[in-house]
Amino acid sequence: MFGHFKSPISSSILSASSIRFSDLVVDEVKGKLYFTEGRPVQGKQVLVEYSSSTKELKDVCQGENVRTGVHEYGGSPATVRNGIKVFSESKTLRLFVENGSGLSPLTPETGVDRFADINIHPSLEYLVCVNEHHQSPSTPDTVENRIVLIDLKSPGTEPVIILSGQDFYTSPRFSHDGSHIAWIQWDHPSMQWQNSLLCIAKWNSKGKIESKDVLVVENVGNESIAVSQPKWGINNKLYFCSDRSGYANIYEFDVVSRDKRCLWSLNEDFAKPDWVFGLSSFDFLSDGRIVAFHISKGFSKLSVIDPKTLQHVDINNDYVEISSLRIIRAIKPSDTDSIIILGSTAIAPETLYERKLIECSDSVLLSEGYLIKETVSVPISASYFSKPEMIEFSTRNGEFAYAIFYMPKNSDYDVDALLKEGKRPPVIIRCHGGPTSSSGPGLNLKVQYWTSRGFAFADVNYGGSSGYGRQYVDRLNGNWGILDVTDTIDLAEYLVSNKQVHSAKFAITGQSAGGYTVLQTATSILPHRFKAFTSSYGISSLSHLASDTHKFEAHYMTSLLGGTLQSHTEVYEKRSPINFPERVGKDGKSLLILQGGKDAVVPPNQAKMFVEKVKEKGGNIKMVVFDGEGHGWKNADNIKAAVEEELNFYLRVFE
């Protein structure tokens, strides 16, 4: 019976619910919100405008496909200031501007230049952004990343390079009075969340930044400190997140006095790794106070911080996972600030809400607010939703790791009665991507798809996951392919000992780096309980990945594996599942490989080579390639087909 429940959460609903909101931007002059909306059915991502005063929603920029490929993962493809909209168009890669007189191309069509993280100067005469230049042939060594200046008054002119020479740049931000510019930079072999520098310089209209005028605000000594999210406060001071304490806390920097201080020293993270541009976990109220969310053992919390007094207070709310936060500050004296939250609760999927602060004498609350838009339009009763349970479990290394666990839940079936009869549900353990990422507890229909069918489900946040402090992230350094595997195996043992689950029906699934953990577990000599393995665009050959991957992650494995391919060849080979295909055929294992045909991050040739080798050794493996898809499924039909393949696969294995 378990695993065969009839559920109202269909694969069609999953594909429809794959509408995603991201890249929240506020036009501070006009007081309007803009966000990108990914629409799988249409096969594109559009920029949407929301008016807080009229509650009107409308597509802007003529419904163009607003997307960027900088760092391959993109993010922050558009910005708006005083009604001027600038965005990156997906097909031509050019920047376009819409200012009331239609669309105009802002940059020449080169075919080799990508743009992201756009910031318009208060004068409205020009903007700065991150430019990624791909020479031919495009390899990690030939791609150039820089910050460029673009003239808004002369569309079509060549961008002017104002910062170059470092491997990466992000977050170019003008101060409110336009007198300064801030940015983040870092170099290989680090990722931004491993070691990065926050810099500022005085700005002049010619866009010339002399090295003597550059001031390093954070990480002066290159001390393996990570910085992110620089924002200028309305007081013209600079605020940012830094993990110098071991946790990503919010700091303030005074440009005049050059004083720097932490606003709240808390053993919780206010920022996650910047896999994409444009993340926002804090913003400013009109009175200068900060509203921010931080992560407490996997769950999001909201707080108000006063930079003047350093006092802070929690905001009572029902969110368990927040993705982004922005504030529309009041323009008229009669208006009040609006807090825009993209987040989810335990029983409501990710939604975009406009809410107000309600400040009482002894507490701070959020108003019920106004629902701007929801990702799921099909009403499903909460009686079909399994609530998340945070698990802290011991590992074989004498440490603790974390997971989010869900028991089967479906109001049409008496789960408790089945358990009393001695029946036990099969278990799916999901490994997140990254690997420096994490899974959160917000309602996810992709999880509920399984639990409403009678599967138990667990998201493992193995050592190396974000949201638990820098030391926890650094656990994976040198241990990728080992620690993620053992933590996942240890979680399975914990569930058998502490939860009412089937001890012989365990599946493991993952995407990208999570798919690598799946394949690494499938080829591991360590004893474990897994019988079914689903890898979605997972890595099978670390040496091929090191040779084939893009610039952003070209040296990521140096820290994860303890060295380069040249210096640690044996490590790369021993931790590559493709080199041990004979192990797949043992113990009745079955593998399902789901792969995008145009994946630039994990090229499909890796998956094909692995499948061929496993078949040669007699292993039970099936591969499904989705033509036209990249690193993840964007087409609605493919989203539906992928989950149906996975369900049928588990039912066959656990029959």
N, C-alpha and C positions, 0 to 999 in steps of 0.2 A: 504493500500500500504506500509506504513512504517512498517518495520519488515519483509517484504516479498520481498525485492529487490533480484534479482539474482546477485550473486557475483562471481568473479573469484578466490576469496580467499576461497578455499575449505578446508574441514577437512583433506583431504590428504596432502594438502600443509602445514597445521599446524603441522601435525605429522612429515613431512619431515623437516620443519623449526625448529623442536625442537632439532636439533643439537646444542649443547652448548659448548662454549669454556670457559675454566677457568684455574686457577693454572698456570699463566704465570711465567716462570723461565728463567733466562738468564745464560748461561755458560760464566762467565766473562773472562775465560782464552781463550776459543775458539771463543767467540763472536757469539754464536748461541742462538736462541730462542727455547724454548720448551713450549708446552702447552698441556693440556688434552682436548680431544674432545669427548663429549658424543654423542653416535650414537644410538638412540632408535631402528632403524631398526635392528641393530646388537645386541642390548641388552647389550652393554658394553661401556666402556670409555677407549680410547687409548691415549698413549703419542705420540705426533707429534713433529718432529724436523723441524725447518726452518732455512735455511742458508741465511743470509742477502747478502752475496756476489754472490751466484749462484741463489738465489730466489727459491731454491728447497725445496719442502715439502715431508716428508716421515714419515711413521709410524716407531717407534723404539720399542725396547724391545719386538720384535717378535709379536707385536699386542696384547700383554696380556691385560687383563682387569685391568686397573690401577685405583684403588679406595681404600679408607680407610673408616672405620666406627667409627673412634674416635669421641666422642661427638655425635655419630649417624649421624650428618650432614656432617662430613668429611671435605675435602678440603686439599690441599697441600700434595698429595700422592706421589710426586716424586721430585727429585732434580738432577741436573747435575753439575759437576765441572771437568774441564779439560777432558771432554769426558766420565767420569765415571758416569753412570746413575744408580740411586738407586730408587726403587719404591716399593709401597705396592701392592701386588697382591690380588685381591678381594676375590677369593675363599678360599685360604689357610690362608689369613691374613698375610703371611710372607713378609719380605723385600727381594727383589732380587736385584742383581747387574749385570750390563752389562758393560763390560770394553773392548770390542773388541774381546773377546774369548768366546762369548756366554753368556747365562744367568746362574747365580749361586745363589742358596738360601743363603741369608746372615744371616738369623735368623732361629732358630729351629722351627719346626711346632708344636706349642702347642695347637692351636685352641682357645686359650683364650687371646692371646696378639695381640693388634692392634697398628699400628704405623702411625705417621703423622708428618708433619712439620720438614722435614729432612734437616740437615745442615752439609756439609762435611768440615772438617778442612783443612786449606791451605796446610798442609803437605801431604794430601791425604791418611793418614794412618788410620783414623777413622772418625766417624761421631757421631753426637748427634741428638736425635729426641724425640718427645713426644711418650710415651708408655702408653697405656691404658690396664690394666690387669684385666680381668674378671674372678673372681673365681666362683666356682659352689656351690650354685646357684648364678647367677649374679643378684645382686640387687644394687640400688644406694649406699647402705651402704658398700657393699663388693668390688665394683669396685675401683681400685687404679690407680691414674694418677701420672706419674713421668717423669723425663727426664733421658734417658739412653745413655750410650756410647757403640758404636758397632765397633768392629775391622774390618776394610776393608781388612786387610791382611789375616785374618783367618775366612773365611766364615763358618757359621754354629755354631759359638761359642755363648755362652749365653751373652745377653746384660748385661752390668754393670750399676746398678742404681747409678746415681750421684746426683740426686735431688729428694727428696720425702718428704712427710709429709704435704704438702699443698693439698687442694682439686683439684686444677687445675694448669697446666703449659702450656704455649704456647711460640712460637717464640724463641727457643734457637738459638743464632746467634754468630758465632765466628767473632772477629774483623779481619780486612784484614791481619794483621801481625800474627794472631793466638795467641796473648798474653792474650786476654780477651774473656769472654763469657758473653752475655746478655740474659735475659729471662724475661717473665712476669708470675706472679703467683697471685692467688686469692683463696678465700675460700667461701664456703657456708655461709650465704644464698645469697651472691651477684652473679651477672653475671659479666663477664669481663667489660662490658660497664657501670657497676654501681660502682664498687670499685675494683681496681686492682693495683698491685705494679710492677714497673720495677726495676730489679736488675742487677748488674754486679758483676763479680768476676775475679780475675786473674786466668789464665788457666795453668795447668801443664799436661804433657803427661800422667800422671797416672790417670787423671780424678777425682781427689779428690778435692771437694769444701768444705772447712771448713766454718762453720757459721761465724767465726770471720773475714773471708775474704770477706764476702758478703756485698756489698754496695747497699742500696736502693737509686736509682737515682730519682724516682718520687713516690710521695704519701707516704712519710716517716711516716706521722702521721696517715695513714689509714683514710683519710679524705673524703671518697666517691668520689674519683677522678678516672677517667677511663683512662687507657693508652693502646696504641696499636701500631703495626707496628714498632718495634725497628729495625733500620738499621744502619750499620756502614758506615760512609762516607769514601771516598778515603783518607781523612786526618786522619783517625783512630779516629774521634770523633763519638759519638753516637747520632743519630737523632730518634725522635719518636713523636707520636701524644698524646696529653694530653688535657683533657677538663677542666682543673683547672680554666680557665677563664669563663667557661660556654659554650664554643665552643671548638671542637677538633682542636686545632692548632698545628703547628709543632715546636718542641723544639730541641735545641742542647745542648749536654753535653760533656764537655771536661774532659776526664779521668785523665789527668795530673793535671790540676788546679782545677778540680771539679766545675768549673763554669757552670751554666745552664741558658739558656735564650730562650725566645720565638722569633722565627724568624720573625713572622708577626702576630700581634694581630688583628685578624679579626673576626667579628661576623658571621662567617660561618664555617661549619664543613669540615675539611680535611679528616675525617675518619667516617665510619659508624660502627655500632655494628658488632663485629666479630662472626657472627653465624657460619662461617666456617673458617678454617685455610687459611693463605696465601693471605689475601687481600693486595692490594698494590695501594696506591693513590699518591705515590711520588717516585722519583728515582733521581740519580745523573748523571749530565753531566761530561765529562772528566775534565772540568775546576773547578769542585766542586760545581757549581750552581745546584739548585734543580728545576726540573719540577714537578708540582703537580696539581691535580685537587681538587676543593672544591665545595660545594653545596650552591647555592644561591636560596632560596625559591623553592627548588625542581629541579633546573636546574644546570648542571655541568658547571664549568668554569675552564679554564686552565691558569696557571701562571708560571712564572720563578721567583725564589727567590735566591738572592745572600747572602749566609751566612756571607760573609766577610763584605759587606757594608749594609746588611739588606734592600737593595733595592728590589723592586718587580715590575713586569710588567705583564699585562695580555697578553695572546696569542690569537690573533684573530682566530677564528675557527667556524665551523658549528655544533659541537657536542652539544647535549642537555643533553645527559646522558652517563657518562663514568663509566665502571665497574672496569677496571684495567689499570695500566700504568707501563711499564718497559722501561729501556733504555739499548740498546746495545752500550757500549762505544767503540770508535774507538780503534783498535789494531795497525794498521799501521798509520804512520804519514800522509799518503795520504787519509786516511779514515775520515769520519765524523760520529758523534754520530747519532744513529737511535732511534727515540722515537716510542715505540710500544704501540698502544692504542687499547683497546677493548672497543668499544663504538658505539653509534647510534646517528643519527640525527632525525629530525622530519619526514623525508621522506625516510630514509634508515635504515633498521634493523641493529642489532648489527653485526659489522664486526671487523676483526682483521687487522689493518693497520700498515705499517711501514712508518713513516713520518720524515721529517727533519725540524729543526728550520730555518726560514728565518728572519734574524735580520736586520731591516732597521733602519734608523736614528731616526724615530719617532714611530716605531711600531715593534712588533714581530708577525710573521705569521707562519703557518704550511704549508709545501709543500703539493702539491696534493698527493704525496706519492705513495706507492705501496700496492695494495690490497693483503694481504697474504691469507686470506680466509674469506668467508662470510657464515653466518648461513643459508641463504636462497638462493637457486640456481635457483628458478623459477622466471623469470622476471615478475613483476606486475607493471603496470603503476601507477605513483604517483597520477594520477587523481582519483584513488580509495581510496586514503589515507586521512583520517581526521587529521588535525593538532591539537596538544595539546594546550589547553588554561589553564593557571594557574589561579585558583580561590582562593580568600581569602574571607571567609564568616564568618559572626557573628554567635556565638552559644548562646544558652540559658543561659550560664554561664557568659556572658559578655566578652568573649574572642574571638579570631579569630582562625579558623582552616583552613586547606588547602585541595585543591582537584585539580585534573587535568581532564578537561572536553573535550569531543569530540562530535561534532554534527555529524549526519549521513552524509556520503559522498560517492557518487558513480556516476561516469561520465555518466553512462547510464540512470540516472534519474535526473530530475530537482527538487532538494530539495527545492529551493527557491519558485518555483511555487506551490509546495505542501503546503508549509507553508502559502503562501498567500491565498490559498484556505481554510485555517483554519485547515488543518490536522496537527497532532502533533505526533512526534515519541515516542514510548515506551522508557523507560530509564532503563539501568542496572547500578547499583552502586556496585563497587567491593571493598571489604575490604581486605587489604593485610594481610599476615601472620605475625608471630613474637610473640606477637604483636609489639615488638620493631623493626620494619622494616619500609619500605616505598615503594611507587610506584613511578616510574620515568616517564619522558615524552618522552623517546626514542621510536622510531617506534616499535610497538609490533604487530605482525600479529594476535595475539589472541584478541587484542582490535579491530583491523581493520576488523577482521572476523565479528564482530557485527555491527560496524558503516557502513560497506559496504553493509549490509543487511537492513539498515534503522533504526537501533537502535541508540539512543543517549547513551553515555557511560561516566561514571565518576569513576575515582580512588580516593577514599577518603583517605587522610592522616590525620586521626583523631589525637587528642591530645594523645601523647605517641609515635608518629611516629618519626623516626630518620631523620636527615638532616636539622633540624630546631633549633638545639641547645639543650643543656642538660635540660634546664628548660621545654622545650616543651615535651621532652621524659618523664620527671618526673611527668608530669600532670597525667599520668595513674596510678601512684603509689597509691594503695588503691582503685582505681576507675575502674579497668578492669571489663568489663561487664556492666558498667554504662556509662562512658564517651565516649567510642567507639561507643556505641549504640546511645546516644543522638546526638553526632556530625554527625553521619550518617543520622539520621532522620532530623536534622537541614539542612544538605546539600540538602536533597530531597525538603524541603520547599524552600530553596534558589533557586533551579533550576526551580521550578514551578513559582516563582515570577519573576525570572530574565532571564530565557531562554524559548525558544519556544518548550516545551516538553509536553507530555500528562500527565495530573494531576492524572489520575487513572490507569496508566499502568507503575508501578514501580516494578523492580525486584532487588534483592540484592543477591550477590554471594561472596564467599570467600573460601579460603583454610586454613586448620589448625586453627590457632588462628583467622583468618578471617572467617573461617567456624563457629567458636564459636560465633563471633559477629552476624553472620546470624541467628543462632539458638536462640541466646539471644534476638534478635529483633523479631523473630517469636513468642516468648513466653512472650514478653513484654506487660505490661498493658498500656504503653504509646501510645497515638494515633499516627499513621503514615500512609503512603501511599502505603506501600509494599504489593503486592499480591502474588508474586512468590519468593521463597527462595531456593537457591542452596548452599548446604554445601558440600564441598569436604574435606574429612577426618577432619571434624570439631569436636570440643570438646563439649560434651553434659553434662558430669558429672565432675565437678571440683574435687570432693572428690575421684572419681575413678582415675582421672588423677594424683592426688597427690600420689595415692597408686601404680599406674601402670607405671608411666613414668620413663625415664632413668635418669642417674646421672646428666648429664649436666643441665637439667632443673628441677631437683628434688625439689629445693627450690625457683624456679623462682616466683611461685605464692605468696610466703611470702611477697614480695614487692608489687606485683600487686593487692593483696587482703587485704593487711594490717596485715597479720599474718599467722601462720601455720594453718593447718587443725584442729589441736588439740585446739589451742587458739581461732580460729575464725570459729568454725564449722557452726554456723548459717549463716555467710556470704557465705561460700562455698555452703551451701545448697540453699540459696535464689538466688544465681547467677548461679545455674546449670539448664539449660533448661530442663533436663530430669525430673525434679521435677514438671514441669508445662505443661504436655502434653495436658491438656484440653484446653489450650489457643490457640493451633494451629488450632483447628477446627472452631474458630470464624472468622467472617468477610471474609469468602471465601478464606482463605489462602491455598496455596499449597506448599508442600516441596518436594525437590529432594535431596537425600542423595547419594553421590558418595564416595566410600570407598575402600582403598587398603586392600587386604586380609592378607597381612603380615606387616602391619604398626606397628612398634615398638614404635613410638612416640605417636600416638593416636591409641591405640589398637582397632580393629574392634568391639570388644564386646560392646564398648560404643555406637557406632552407632546402633548396633542391638537392644540393650536394649531400646534406645530412640524410634526407629521405632515401636517396639512392643507396647510401652506405648501409643504412638500417635494413633496407629490403634485401640487400646482398647477404646480410647476416641472418636473414630469416625473421626479422622483427616485425611485429604487428603495428603498422603505421599507415596513416592516411594523410594526404595533403590536399588542401583546397586553396586555390589561388584566385583572388578577386582582382580581375583586370581593372586597371585604371585607378586603383586605390594606392595610397601611399602608406605612411606610418600611422595606421589606424583607419577605421571605416567612417567615411563621410556620406556615402550613398545609402539611402534608406533601405533599398532592397538588399544591399550587402549586409547591413546591420541585422536585418531580419534573418537572412540566410545563415550568418555566422552563429547566432545564438541557437538556431534550430539544429545546425550541425552538431553543436556542442551537447545539446540536450539528448539527441538521438544517440550520440556517442556514449554518454554515460549510461543511458538505459540499456544499451547493448552490453557494455562491460559489466554492469552490476546485475544483469539478468539472472 
